């Protein structure tokens, strides 16, 4: 049986690359060879705890990579042929591997004229487009974005395009604040500096019309509800890395409208991912500045350390094939 290299999570912050059996496609599946993969902020919880938070999901080789672009090298699908380039949304999140089998319904075509690392950004952008679907018009609205990593920066580009009047960003990582200073934000604020947070939102009194949690975690959740104005709206996007609490007194007294977004992969024909790919192909979205590091698969542990280091300068860490 042929072997391939894939990540194996051995414990908290302990990820190794090991040889495992190469998968074979079942009926309705395709076998892909990696052209590009990436580290997402949601992967860092799995990395930190050595376990997945979602009930019923197991730690299989390749976990927890879910951003994967590859080339079809074997097909048992009527949708894709050998040689095609494909953006994959692996249901098991097992994309940190040289090869990946995936149902054809979890894949969309990827254009040949885009660099692999650029085309892969359609995965995260697609989730942002899905999250913004229910929000409605942002014309002449004020928006706060908690977290200015790749997801937060995608949100920034979209809300500016949707007509937001004022957009303020909050980020605890100094390097990410610096990187976001020239992206059209009205203010970039250290999320841990409460006085600066109050100053940055004073002109929005009684608060932003929409607050987007693009970070996840207890601090981001608390700040999101703190910033929200009475009868305002919040969009919860960032995935916490563990159990969190919520001050229901604030939620109830402010009568906050909350949107939650984790289901882009369930949309018929993966509509938002297709739209994201089209937007990138047209040049409507410049995703290249998001990419800060690119390391080969056998340096995945280093890539995870880079992405997890809050004192470093990582934005989007990419994984290259060997």
Helices and strands as residue ranges (DSSP letters): E 3-11, E 14-21, E 29-39, H 43-49, E 68-75, E 85-88, E 99-103, G 104-106, E 107-109, H 116-120, H 122-132, G 133-135, E 142-146, H 150-161, E 166-171, H 174-179, E 187-190, H 194-201, G 202-204, E 208-213, H 218-227, E 228-236, H 248-254, E 257-260, G 264-266, G 268-270, H 271-282, G 288-290, E 291-296, G 297-299, H 300-308, E 316-320
